[in-house]
Amino acid sequence: MQEIPVNPLGFIAIVILGCAVLWSASLIYGRRRDVTDDLVKRTLNFIGWILLLMGVLGANCFAPPPVVLGVVIVPVIIVIAVFRFRRSERHALINLLAIASEREIPLPQALRAYAS
């Protein structure tokens, strides 16, 4: 059986295609984050992220080991940091509501102060 040579630039093209699909989905649907049941939007996002992931992981097959570890570890660290930040915002809001109710401050006023 004959071996087919693999060109690393093909994986970069897959990454660009995935970015183009995600960008086109954001152009069509806007940047709103609300939950939607639109099957086309979900499908475009799914296909875009899969293409992006396949391209990045495929291109890493040709990269030295430290680059591969960096590509795997850095996104995990970013996701953990985002989740911790969101959790700290929720805790701050809950603490604000608890303190406002203890001191008998009107809750809408306290929430407006928190939002600004």
Disulfide bonds with the S-S distance in Angstrom:
none
